Amino acid sequence: MKVFARIFFTLRLLMVCAMASAGAGGADQALILQGMKSTLWLQTSAEYEALTIQAYAAARRALPEALADKDWSAIPGSAHNTPSLPPAIIMDIDETVLSNARFQGELIKRATTFNRELFKTWTDSATAPPVPGAPAFIEAAEKLGIHIFFVTNRDASLESATRTNLERRGFPLESGFDNVLMRNEKPGWTRDKESRRALVAHDYRVIMIVGDDLNDFTSAAAGNPTERRAIVEKYADFWGLRWSILPNPAYGSWEQALYGFRRNLDAGDKLQLRRQYLQGGNSPAP
Ligand SMILES: [Mg+2]
């Protein structure tokens, strides 16, 4: 009898282990597949292209007024507003001037999530296409004598390939100084872009910021979803004039906010948090 009990216990244990591993794999798969719709939207929808062209066209129309108005600044706080400085625009790179939608698609095809090795392979290819509207906007800004600074959270190790990609797509690289400011390129250049924005603002009048993530505009982007929307409302006068934002439903600090900016969560935890934030018809008003 004891032998049967032991065999039964061992079989049960094996079944539980098998179910646990199938469950984990299932959660990973579910998480990855949930990214397919937003990636398809970025890759195929005419609406995405219309939105980016629309955002850049509005930004372009604001440039003459931004140049003429010496009080105009995209950096909140008067300490940064020095009218005599040459004008500059700070631009993010990923999903702002270069599109990684094909990289996002590759991750789904490989049934995997973001990892540095695959992103390095993608950036090394230097084949990311431009975000629609970005080339025309930058060309117009340059004609008006405005300097462009790229402030990206791509790691400094990717600078050479990133510069090659920007150059191939006709984006301006300054010859006299470095206008591609990478994360970790200098001490203190962290994920929070504040120190790099301040560095540019020290020598230039920053008239506009363009990005796809709240973190591209303000260091107060790391709150929960309600706090993040309050930041957007606080700067209501900036959007569409001093700050131009592009759509990115595939990834960003909006998603990290759902996870409380914890980077060690597994797929099951993330799926659960996504469900918790999903509001239905009977949910209390946010
Ligand atoms: Mg970006």
Residues whose N, C-alpha, C, O or C-beta is under 5 A from the ligand:
A	BS01	MG	D92 I93 D94 E95 T96 D212
